[in-house]
């Protein structure tokens, strides 16, 4: 999945804390939901890593 990075928006994983009930903090990683999709980019078919947020945005209808 190429390190969880989106080829479209260039978003990458973020870091934060797991916080338990006792408020104990341990480091964790927030990774993107990245999918491999076959798409036409600049007229050429390519396989790209795209996050689901970009996929949802691309499926929206343009405003008239």
Protein Blocks (a to p, Z undefined) as FASTA:
>chain_A
ZZoiafklopacdddddddfkopacddddddddddddddeehiacdddddfklmmmmmpc
cdZZ
